[in-house]
Amino acid sequence: MRLIVSESTDVYYNLAAESHFLHHTDENVIMLWRSESAVVCGKHQNICAEINYAACRQLNIAPARRVSGGGTVYHDLGNLNFSFIQDLGTTLDKAVNYKRFLEPIRQALLEMGIETSYSERDDLLFNGVKFSGNAQHIFQQKKRVLHHGTLLLNANIHNLGKALHSEGQYQDKAVKSNKSSVTNLGDHFPHLQQIDQTIATLAQKLSTITQSTISSIQPNEDHQINQIKTEKFTSPEWIFGYSPSYQHQRVITIQDSKYHLNMVVTKGIITEFTLTDEQGIEKFPYESQASVNQPIAPQTFASAFANTPFQYEAEYNQFF
């Protein structure tokens, strides 16, 4: 088994790396990785209903989607992610087994002097408070599993709260996140805030526990990962368009004026879009119509509203 410590802090690259090792290789891999600030939603979620897109843009928090289910999580350089990519054997019976992969993490932390426990949903807890959320994806064709999770060490909890607070009303059948109180392990064990040293120590512990060899991503793998990143993980069609169909209603403020937004998105395409003022009079009808039959993506609104009083990107970021 390989234990890879990714040198990249690009969330899209690392999600593509998971996909590469899961779908295009047969080897068993553990990967430790971090990313610059990002919010990563589950495969079957409506990302716009899970995050505050305008706040994310303001704070330079990248929106992303992963291949596994579960809820939306926040990443930054104070958050360490772990991924187990392994064969399941000849059967898919009992394939969803979180503790199979969490126990090596829990054991490694215990050897570092940190005693943790499981929640009913198999989150990892310290003193009863969550510091690690997890998700899993089964690649049935090759009977392989991707299990990945987060370890909050020294993450920006304030930004986490702002990023994962959506506004307006969303009507959809998407999977919803379960909101939980969280804690940074670094608040309880200050030495963990030295993230590079923490990663090195955890890698050594995991290597021994899982009998794996510490490795890095090789140049030929890097090329293939970057191709997957470009083709899938950075595309608006995947990040926004994969969300289930939904209706979105909210009040937005543009240059001190309030407008009522009503938008319907079907299979990633905007099928209805109107803006009305507080008297119910439709505003910007030409620009609104220009958004219809276009993909739900930042460039759609940037193009449709280019010649309006909307002077700043932050104004039409409220549409999400």
Buried (B, 14 or more C-beta within 10 A) or exposed (E): BBBBBBEBBBBBBBBBBBBBBBBEBEEBBBBBBBBBBBBBBBBBBBBBBBBBBBBBBEBEBBBBBBBBEBBBBBBBBBBBBBBBBBEBEEEEEEBEBBEBBBEBBBBBBEBBEBEBEBBEEBBBBBEEBBBBBBBBBBBEEBBBBBBBBBBBBBBBBEBBEBBBEBBBEBEBEBBBBEEEEBBBBBBEBEEBBBBEEBBBBBBBBBBEBBEBEBBEBEEEBBEBBBEBBEEBBBBBEBBBBBBBBBBBEBEBEBEEEEBBBBBBBEEBBBBBBBBBEEEEEEBBEEBBEBBBEBBBBBEBBEBBBEEBEBEEEEBBBBBB
